Amino acid sequence: MSSRNLIRILAVSGFAGTFSSRAVEPMVGIIARDFATSPQTIALLSAAFALPYAFIQPILGPVGDALGKERVMKVALALLFLALAGSVVAPDVTSLFALRILAGTAAGGAVPLSIALIGDRVEMAQRQVALSRYLVAVIMGQLAGSSFAGLIAEFVGWRGVFSLSTGLMAAALAATIIGFRGAPAGGRFDMAAALHRYRDILSNPRALALFGFVFVEAIAIFGIFPYVAPLLEQSGGGGAAQAGFAIGGFAVGGLVYSLLVTWLLRTLGISRLLVAGGICACLALVALGHTPDWKFYGAAMILMGLGFYMLHNTFQAQVTEVAPSARASAVALHAFSFFVGQALGVVFMGFGLRHAGLVASTGTAAAVILGVGITASVVLMLPRFQTRGR
């Protein structure tokens, strides 16, 4: 199979899975009112998705390496379809939280294994560009999940949005089953071999640095997302539709990055690209702390999306090469670090908003993400961190 056809197949599940994960954030206020609970409680649905997504990674990585990444993806997408279908008829908050936990667990077998498959089939020289092409579908899923879901939720309700997510996932499951019907079955899972692979990865300084950077990056960037809708409502700056459009700006920034990635890599190189990403995300977070208007939120989100993907796409490409013989395991640990950070970011931002206020909270996140960009640009170039695993 050509790399182009591979990316087309993976793009369908990438779009559907990301749509389902991002669609909840602009609907926080609607779901809270429907269940007569606080927006702060419903905002934790993001953590309910992100934490199981993270904690399933150390299992799915070696399972994918052993049994075949394509086979594991099919099972994961089938479970995600069932979780989304159940969310349509969730009778209460507890049920919805349980289904988001299942959805996060299943979604953990989609994007990370897709990245590992691209790492298997595309040479390193072209890999960051190939990953950026796949990320276009993921970003479009973010854009649709953030903007379109928030818009139609006001007309069809949050259950209608989950119905759409279920339909998209059905299409993704069908595309994956058909597209990978001739894929090799893989071998047998061996716990001792899996632990040995993890021991090799965790002894690699470059891998540890990448895991650490993506963990802190996720805390700084994603903590604000579930609070955009409640903040806009409180300030009179807009409702679910406006929050969706504002959050969708993040995906627009990602699309801008995907269009410029070849030029950026050629012009800046990896080190300066990381610094530029940190600066863009820093400025965006500072701006978010000083505007109540959804249009300015959206503009800041575009800049934050551009900065985030400058950082994150670079980290993704680099992590696919730290352990070529255990690529799914390495990418899984990377995803684990990222989604634990994302879940903690929601908790930390909520604490900060309650006790320090918006300006202080976003300002702190801005300083942290700038530090990530500058530190990564230095550390990843040091000789000690050039080690590549087996």
C-alpha positions in Angstrom: 0.0 0.0 0.0 1.3 3.5 -0.9 1.8 6.0 1.8 -0.8 8.2 0.2 -3.5 5.5 0.4 -2.4 4.7 3.9 -2.9 8.3 5.0 -6.3 8.4 3.3 -7.5 5.4 5.3 -6.1 6.7 8.5 -7.5 10.2 7.9 -11.1 8.9 8.0 -10.8 7.5 11.5 -8.6 10.5 12.6 -11.4 12.9 11.5 -14.2 11.0 13.2 -12.3 10.3 16.4 -11.2 13.9 16.9 -14.7 15.2 16.1 -16.1 13.0 18.8 -13.5 14.1 21.3 -13.8 17.8 20.7 -17.6 18.1 20.2 -18.3 18.1 23.9 -16.4 21.3 24.8 -18.6 23.9 23.2 -21.7 22.0 24.6 -20.7 22.2 28.2 -23.3 24.9 29.1 -26.1 23.0 27.2 -25.4 19.7 28.8 -25.1 21.3 32.3 -28.5 23.0 31.9 -30.1 19.8 30.6 -28.9 17.8 33.6 -29.3 20.7 36.1 -25.6 20.6 37.2 -22.7 23.1 37.1 -20.6 23.8 34.0 -17.5 23.0 36.1 -18.8 19.5 36.6 -19.6 19.0 32.9 -16.2 20.5 31.9 -14.6 17.4 33.6 -16.0 15.3 30.8 -12.8 16.3 29.0 -10.7 14.8 31.7 -13.0 11.7 31.7 -12.1 11.2 28.1 -8.4 12.2 28.3 -7.3 10.2 31.3 -8.4 6.7 30.1 -7.1 7.6 26.7 -3.8 8.2 28.4 -3.7 5.2 30.7 -4.6 2.7 28.0 -1.6 3.7 26.0 1.0 1.5 27.9 -1.2 -1.5 27.1 -2.2 -0.7 23.5 1.4 0.2 22.4 3.0 -3.2 22.9 -0.2 -5.0 21.9 -0.1 -3.1 18.6 3.6 -3.9 18.1 2.9 -7.6 18.8 -0.6 -8.3 17.2 -0.6 -5.8 14.4 -1.5 -2.1 14.5 -4.2 -2.5 12.0 -6.0 -5.3 13.9 -5.9 -3.3 17.2 -7.3 -0.2 15.4 -10.3 -2.1 14.1 -11.3 -3.4 17.6 -10.7 0.1 19.1 -12.9 1.8 16.6 -15.7 -0.7 17.1 -15.7 0.0 20.9 -15.6 3.8 20.2 -18.7 3.4 17.9 -20.6 1.6 20.7 -19.6 4.2 23.3 -20.8 7.1 21.1 -24.0 5.3 20.3 -24.7 4.8 24.0 -24.0 8.5 24.7 -27.0 9.4 22.5 -29.4 7.9 25.0 -27.4 8.5 28.3 -30.1 9.1 31.0 -28.0 11.0 33.5 -24.6 12.6 34.2 -23.1 9.4 35.7 -23.9 7.4 32.6 -22.5 10.1 30.3 -19.3 10.1 32.4 -19.0 6.3 32.2 -19.5 6.4 28.4 -16.9 9.1 28.0 -14.5 7.0 29.9 -15.1 4.1 27.5 -14.9 6.4 24.5 -11.5 7.7 25.7 -10.2 4.2 26.3 -11.2 3.1 22.8 -10.0 6.3 21.1 -6.6 5.5 22.5 -6.2 2.9 19.7 -6.8 5.3 16.8 -4.5 8.3 16.5 -1.4 6.9 18.3 -1.4 3.7 16.3 -2.0 5.7 13.1 1.1 7.8 13.9 3.1 4.6 14.5 1.9 3.1 11.2 3.1 6.3 9.3 6.4 5.9 11.1 6.7 2.3 9.9 6.0 3.2 6.2 7.5 6.6 5.6 11.2 7.5 5.7 12.3 9.9 8.4 13.3 12.6 5.9 9.7 12.9 4.7 8.0 11.8 8.0 7.2 15.2 9.6 5.5 16.4 6.3 3.6 13.1 6.0 2.4 13.4 9.6 1.3 16.9 9.0 -0.8 15.7 6.0 -2.5 13.1 8.3 -2.9 15.8 10.9 -5.0 17.8 8.4 -7.8 15.3 8.9 -7.3 15.3 12.7 -7.4 19.1 12.6 -10.5 19.2 10.4 -12.1 16.9 13.0 -11.2 19.4 15.7 -12.5 22.3 13.7 -15.8 20.5 12.9 -16.1 19.2 16.5 -15.5 22.6 18.0 -17.3 24.9 15.6 -20.0 22.8 13.9 -21.0 20.9 17.0 -21.4 24.1 19.0 -23.5 25.6 16.2 -25.9 22.7 15.6 -26.2 21.8 19.3 -28.4 24.9 19.7 -30.9 23.3 17.2 -30.6 19.6 17.6 -29.3 19.4 21.2 -26.3 17.6 22.5 -27.9 14.2 21.8 -28.2 15.2 18.2 -24.5 16.0 18.1 -23.7 12.6 19.6 -25.9 11.0 16.9 -23.8 12.7 14.2 -20.6 11.5 16.0 -21.9 8.0 15.9 -22.6 8.1 12.2 -19.1 9.4 11.5 -17.5 6.7 13.5 -19.6 4.0 11.7 -18.1 5.4 8.4 -14.6 5.3 9.9 -14.9 1.8 11.1 -16.1 0.6 7.7 -13.2 2.4 5.9 -10.7 0.8 8.3 -12.1 -2.7 8.0 -12.2 -2.5 4.2 -8.9 -0.6 3.8 -6.9 -3.0 6.0 -8.6 -6.2 5.1 -5.3 -7.6 3.6 -3.1 -6.4 6.5 -0.8 -8.9 8.2 -2.3 -10.5 11.3 0.8 -9.9 13.5 2.2 -12.3 16.0 1.7 -13.2 19.7 1.7 -10.8 22.6 4.6 -11.5 25.0 4.6 -9.6 28.3 8.3 -10.1 28.9 9.2 -8.7 25.5 6.8 -5.8 26.0 8.5 -4.9 29.3 11.9 -5.2 27.7 10.9 -2.8 25.0 9.6 -0.3 27.5 12.9 -0.6 29.5 14.9 0.2 26.4 12.7 3.2 25.5 12.7 4.6 29.1 16.5 4.3 29.2 16.7 6.6 26.1 17.4 10.3 27.2 15.8 11.6 24.0 12.6 9.7 24.5 12.4 10.9 28.2 12.9 14.5 27.1 10.2 14.2 24.4 7.7 12.6 26.9 8.4 15.4 29.3 8.0 18.2 26.8 4.7 16.9 25.5 3.4 16.4 29.0 4.0 20.0 30.0 2.9 21.3 26.6 -0.5 19.7 27.1 -1.0 21.1 30.6 -0.3 24.6 29.4 -2.3 24.5 26.1 -5.4 22.5 26.8 -6.4 23.6 30.3 -8.5 26.5 29.0 -10.5 24.7 26.4 -13.5 23.4 28.4 -13.9 26.8 30.1 -14.2 28.9 26.9 -18.0 28.4 26.7 -18.7 29.2 30.4 -16.3 32.2 30.3 -18.0 33.6 27.2 -21.4 33.1 28.7 -20.5 34.8 32.0 -19.0 37.8 30.2 -21.9 38.1 27.7 -19.5 37.4 24.9 -21.5 34.6 23.3 -23.2 31.2 23.7 -22.4 27.6 22.5 -22.2 28.6 18.8 -19.8 31.4 19.5 -17.7 29.3 21.8 -17.6 26.6 19.1 -16.3 29.1 16.5 -13.8 30.5 18.9 -12.4 27.1 19.9 -12.4 26.1 16.2 -9.8 28.8 15.6 -7.3 26.4 17.2 -7.9 24.0 14.3 -7.6 26.8 11.8 -4.2 27.6 13.2 -3.3 23.9 12.7 -4.4 24.1 9.1 -2.2 27.1 8.5 0.7 25.1 10.0 0.0 22.2 7.7 0.1 24.5 4.6 3.4 26.1 5.8 5.2 23.1 7.3 7.6 22.4 4.4 8.5 26.1 4.2 8.9 26.4 7.9 11.2 23.4 8.2 13.3 24.7 5.3 13.5 28.2 6.6 13.7 27.8 10.4 14.9 24.3 11.0 13.7 22.3 14.0 15.4 24.3 16.7 14.0 27.7 15.7 10.7 26.2 14.8 10.3 25.1 18.4 11.1 28.6 19.7 8.7 30.2 17.3 6.0 27.7 18.4 6.5 28.6 22.0 6.3 32.3 21.3 3.1 32.0 19.3 1.3 29.9 21.9 2.6 32.2 24.7 1.2 35.3 23.0 -2.1 33.6 22.3 -2.6 32.6 26.0 -1.8 36.1 27.2 -4.4 37.4 24.7 -7.1 35.0 26.0 -6.7 36.5 29.5 -7.6 40.0 28.3 -10.6 39.7 26.0 -14.3 38.9 26.6 -15.3 38.9 22.9 -15.6 35.5 21.1 -14.1 37.0 17.9 -10.9 37.9 19.7 -11.0 34.5 21.4 -11.1 33.0 17.9 -8.2 35.0 16.7 -6.1 34.1 19.7 -7.0 30.4 19.2 -5.7 30.6 15.6 -2.4 31.8 16.9 -2.3 29.2 19.6 -3.1 26.4 17.2 -0.3 27.5 14.9 2.1 27.6 17.8 0.9 24.3 19.2 1.4 22.4 16.0 4.9 23.9 15.5 5.8 22.2 18.8 3.6 19.1 18.7 4.2 18.0 15.2 7.9 18.3 15.7 7.7 16.2 18.9 5.6 13.6 17.1 8.0 13.2 14.2 11.0 12.9 16.6 9.3 10.3 18.9 8.6 7.9 15.9 12.4 7.5 15.6 13.5 6.9 19.2 12.7 3.1 19.0 12.1 1.9 15.4 11.6 -1.7 16.4 9.0 -0.8 19.0 7.4 2.3 17.4 3.9 1.7 18.7 5.2 1.4 22.2 7.2 4.6 22.0 4.3 6.5 20.4 2.0 5.1 23.1 4.1 6.4 25.9 4.2 9.8 24.1 0.4 9.8 23.9 0.2 8.7 27.5 2.3 11.7 28.6 0.3 14.1 26.4 -3.2 13.1 27.6 -2.3 12.9 31.2 -1.0 16.4 30.8 -4.2 17.4 29.0 -6.4 16.0 31.8 -4.3 17.7 34.5 -4.4 21.0 32.6 -8.2 21.1 32.9 -8.0 20.5 36.7 -5.2 23.1 37.1 -6.9 25.7 35.0 -10.1 25.2 36.9 -8.3 25.7 40.2 -6.5 28.7 38.9 -9.7 30.3 37.6 -11.4 29.9 41.0 -8.5 31.1 43.1 -6.3 33.4 41.0 -8.5 34.6 38.1 -8.4 34.4 34.3 -5.4 36.7 33.7 -3.1 35.1 36.2 -4.1 31.6 35.0 -3.5 32.2 31.3 -0.4 34.2 32.0 1.1 31.3 34.0 0.2 28.9 31.1 1.8 31.3 28.7 5.1 31.4 30.6 5.1 27.6 30.8 4.6 27.0 27.0 7.3 29.6 26.1 9.6 27.7 28.4 8.8 24.4 26.7 9.6 25.9 23.2 12.9 27.4 24.3 14.1 24.4 26.5 13.2 21.9 23.8 15.1 23.8 21.1 18.2 23.5 23.3 17.9 20.1 24.8 17.0 18.1 21.7 20.2 19.5 20.0 22.5 18.3 22.8 24.7 15.3 22.0 23.5 13.4 25.0 19.9 13.6 23.7 20.7 12.4 20.2 20.6 8.7 21.2 18.3 6.5 19.1 16.9 3.2 20.4 16.7 -0.1 18.6 
